[in-house]
Amino acid sequence: MTTALTFALMDAPFENSRTVTMFRIIGAALEAGHDVNVFAYEGAVALSFAKQAPHANAVHGRDAAAENHPLPRVWIESLITLAAARGRKLDWVNCGLCVDERGVAEAIAGVRRGTPADFWKMSMESGNTLTAGTR
Amino acid sequence: MKTLQVLETAYRATVEEQDDTIVWLTHAMKGAGGEFGLLLTGNAVCYAVHGQRAPALALGAWTQSHAADLGADVAALAAGGVPVHAVEEDLEERGLLDARLLEALTVVPRAGLPQLFDEYPRIWKW
C-alpha cells in the first residue's frame, strides 16, 4: 500500500520557480505510485484556469505553435493523465474563495472547488504534507 | 494530529485580503476540527505586537471598510485555543522584546525550537 501525499501551492502562475519544483515533485510522487492531493491557495488557483493561452514570441522569432509556451493548466492536465495511467488518484482542489476573488472559476476538467477544510482533511489522510507558501 | 504553522512571510497582501492569509487559513482549518499551533518567525513576529492597526486604504472615492487587524486576528487564534509562539531572537532583532506583546504569547529562544517541534507531528512552513 502506498502513502498519499498532500501538497499546498500558493504562488500565482508565471511568478516563481517554486511552482515548477512542486509540479516536478508531484509528478515524481505519481510516478513512484503515490496518490496525490493538491490544495491550491491564493494565486495558485489560477494555475488551473482554463483560459490560459499560448502566444507567439517575436523576440524568440517563433510563432505560437513553434514557441509552444508552457501553460500550467496543461501541466495539470498532464499530471491528471499520468495519475490515471498509473492507476493513482490526483485530487486537485482550488480554494473557492480565492477563485472568486480572482474571477478564475473556469478551471480545467478534473479540478474541483473546495475549502481549507478539504486541505485539512486531505492532510490528515496523507502520510505527509508539503507546503510552498508565497514569499 | 497537531500541526505547527510556522509563519515567516508577513504583511503579504494584507491590505487586499484584510487579514494574513495563513492566519486566516489556520482559523478556517481550526474551525473544521484541526488542532494547531502558530510559530511567528522573522518579520511575522510583528504580528504579536499589541495595538498595531493599519489605516484603511483610500483610493479616490473608494475607501476600505475593514482594514486588516493582524494583532486581533492572532489574539483571536490564541483565545480559541491555538498556542502562539514567537522566536525570541527575531523579536530582539526588531527591538520588540520590550514592546507590549500578545498576552498569550510564548517567547521561544531559537535553541528551544527543537523541543517545540517535538510537540507537533506536522510542521508546515509558510
Interface residues (C-beta under 8 A of the other chain):
Chain A: A8 M10 Y41 E42 T115 P116 A117 F119 W120 K121 S123 M124 N128 T129 T131 G133 T134 R135
Chain B: M1 T3 E8 T9 R12 A13 T21 I22 L25 A28 M29 G31 A32 G33 G34 R122 W124 K125 W126
